[in-house]
Amino acid sequence: MHNLIRFIKLNQFILLFLIVESFSIYLLIQNNTYQQSLFNKNIVKYTSYIFNTSKKLQNYFKLKEQNLLLAKENAKLHSILDIKSNIIDSHLEMSNLFSYQQAKVVNNSIHKRNNFITLNKGEKHGIKEGMGVITQNGVIGIIKSVSENYSIAISLLNRKSSLGIKLKKNYHNGILKWDGFNYRTASITNFPSHISIAKGDSISTNSHSTIFPENIDIGVINSFEKKQGGYFNVSVKLHEDFNKLYFVYIVKSLNYNEKIQLEKNTNE
């Protein structure tokens, strides 16, 4: 405050001149139509230039984001095509073939005990209950309900979800479930303790599912401990960050009904 008063005292004549000059210009503009029109014209000109430049900068940075998103989506498409190629190449050994449809995530939760994902594809797009949802980074969930334009999937981050998986290095099967806390990890509780496992081992979908293709990478073993009963309690770090979901792929099993009917006849 003292410095401000000192500054005003030292520059009082200059400040007074500026105030008088500004007031004179104001009076000139207010009482002269031509000057007011010229002033307004220049104001619009310069403010428009500023806004236009600002918009160009925003569009430039937005374009970079869009290009990055397109690059990621291209990578996803290549990944999906690779999966389909592998499945088609080995169709004689597998009973399921799959098709894929892209969808956009319009709502998603990760912090609840039972999380769901809303997608912008529904009945009119051929989506049905029971279809799988994946990304290039792993399994996301299973379609639970469908309307004309939208569908809701039970997220893998749901206490009611369970996923058949295998340890890729030795093909031991297990069940992956979410423990309800960290959205980046899930658990396997039924790996026999006699099998060889190590931190960093890959976990993928197994061949038992009628919903998902085999060999979709899901995550890696983060930690494990032996528990009573002869089983490991395994923590799996998921490849997919569920907090960043934007585009996903809905999976349709082309031979789903045939396999279900075959298994039904076998069990009768």
C-alpha positions, 0 to 999 in steps of 0.5 A: 500500500505504501509503495502504491501511494509513493508511485502515485505521488511520483507519477501524479502528473502523468496519471492525471494527463492519461485520465484527462486524455481518456475522458476526452476521447470518451466524450469525442466518441460519445458525441460524434457519430462518425468517430463512434462508428470508426471506434466500434469498427476497429473494436470488432476488427481486433476482437474478431482477430483475437477470437479467430486466432484463439479458435484456430489455436483450439482447433489445432490442438483439437486436431492433434487430439483427433489424430492421436485418437484416430491413430489409436483406433487404427491400432485397435482395428489392426489388433481386431483384424489380427485376432480375426485372422488368427481365429480364421486360420485355426477354425478347424480346431475351434468351434467358434467364429466371431464378428466385431462391431465398434461402439462408443462408450457413453457412460461408464462407472469404475468406483462402484461395487457393481459397475456398468457400461452404456454403449451407443449401439442397440437392437437396430444395430444387431446387438443382443443380450449375452454378447461380449465387449472387448478392446485391444487391451482385453475383455470389458464385459458382457451385454446385459440389456438392450434398447433400440439405440443403446445397450448396457454391459455388465463391466468386468469391474462387477462383483457378479462378473466371472471370466474363464481364463488361462495361464498362457505359458502352460494353459492352466484354466481358472476364473478371473473375478474383480475384488471390488476395489482397484479398477486396475486389478482382478483376482484368480483364486482357483489356480492349483498351487502345484503349477508353476507361476511367476510375476509377469506371466500373461493371462488370456481368455481360454477356449471354453467361452461361447462369448469371447474368442480364445487368446485375448490378452487380459493382463499379467500376474502382479502378485500371488500367495499360496493359501490353504486348500492347495490353491494360489490367490493371484492378483492380475494387473489388467492391461485395460484402463477402465477409466479411459474407455472410449471405443470398444468392440461388441463381439458376436459369436457366429456359431454360438447357437450351434455350440450351445445346442451341441453341449445341451445334447451331450449333457442330456 
